[in-house]
Amino acid sequence: MSGTVTSGSGDDPVVTERTRLRRMREKGSHRRADLDAVLAAGFLCHLGVDVDGTTMVVPTAYGVEGDRLYLHGSVASRTLVRAPDTTVCVTVTHVDGLVLARSVFEHGVNYRCAMIYGVPRTVTDPDEKLRGLRALTEQSSPGQWEYVRQPSRKELAATALLALDLTEASVKTRSGPPDDGDSEDAALGLWAGVLPVVTTFGDPVTDPVLPPDVTPPAHVASRAGRVLGE
């Protein structure tokens, strides 16, 4: 699991008109456990927000602590400055494989996706800001927060942090083989199946300015070869 700070102790998300499952309901879920699993498996999301009448979607790092999703960026970021004034949509998606069927129409993707709506708030409390930044750091690199220098007062002032409650969300997933195994196309004799997509961590690449005796710490080196989200 990528996010060691994540704790899935909250209630199931409420079902609203925005999160109501309409198409392919069998692939959807409003269970908090399913939402936690998708969030814990990554650290990058896409934040959609209205900025001066234009919808902007930007990738940003996230972290989870309890019932809140924390988003981070610069205080100069237009999306983060405007986000607390309006409803935003945050998505997290993991691609697990290409579903290659016997016909183009039946091709698809195996995936896990979470969609979260809400009006975020700007975190101003110093203690919560540190907790949120720790959650962000540990989400992507467990063990790194305690290993490196903590943020200075100047750095904290230059950092924007948003908190978004996990109360309005939905999850969709797709897994398994193509759906045309019992169709007329099965008689074509063509190969069909799934081409897995797996993201793994490589060997750490040391900063060339470091002395030779400074080696990667165990919490970094041990992730080489491991699959993201495990």
Secondary structure, DSSP 8 states (H G I E B T S, - for coil): ---TT----S---B--TTT---SSGGGEE--HHHHHHHHHT-SEEEEEEEETTEEEEEEEEEEEETTEEEEEEETT-HHHHHGGGS-EEEEEEEEEEEEE-SSGGG-EEEEEEEEEEE--EE---HHHHHHHHHHHHHHHSTTHHHHS----HHHHHTEEEEEEESSEEEEEEE-SS-S-TTSGGGGG----EEEE---B-------TTS-TT----HHHHTTTT-BTT-
